[in-house]
Amino acid sequence: MRVMFADRTDAGRKLGRALARERWVAPVVLGLPRGGVPVAAEVARALDAPLDVVVARKIGAPGRPEFGVGAVTAEGPPYYSMAALQVFGLTPERMALACERERAEARRRLKAYRGDRPELSVTGHDVLVVDDGLATGVTAMAAVRQLPDALRVVLAVPVCAPEALVEFEGEVDELVALAAPRRFGAVGRWYADFDQVSDATVVRLLETARPSTADGA
């Protein structure tokens, strides 16, 4: 196995350089907290674009919270992997309480991260949703599905599982991944430093990002 990135900042710089080769219409960068925000901050810097967050919370299987059968954002509809639900013999209806619990947590975190800053407008903008990697993709799927007013929705990650390239066909206008290794394993194995990102770091990166313009981007 070859480590591809020193840390999330390194990954973000490499991803930003790749994305800067394309032409964007008034781009807005949205990071998925917490690990995606340091990557997104470097992408926003490379594109000279404003930075915000889109908070999506994994909906874990009963007794297996680490196994995401779906995800939900603060406001949008939940997304469920039907294949994952079938594995556990579940339905969206049976996950309703867990869904609302995670939605409430998404709202709490969004408020904590954004503070009093207004939400960036995405209407008429190219929106780049950025994470530090893509494994099952449930949180990213919930995030991109809440952006119907964007001009284009692009999911951008340093590394992803090959299956994700197929999973997101038709869901986003473009999926940009620097690598999709056949033996993917987990996102963290492709980083030399994959320490947990703190809430304080997320807030700091958002506060020091390029200010939005008067129209929200």
Secondary structure by P-SEA (a helix, b strand, c coil): cccccccaaaaaaaaaaaaaacccccbbbbbccccaaaaaaaaaaaacbbbbbbbbbbbccccccccccccccccbbbbbcaaaaaaaccccccaaaaaaaaaaaaaaaaaaaacccccccccccbbbbbccccccaaaaaaaaaacccccbbbbbbccccaaaaaaacccccbbbbcccccccccccccccccccccaaaaaaaaaaccccccccc
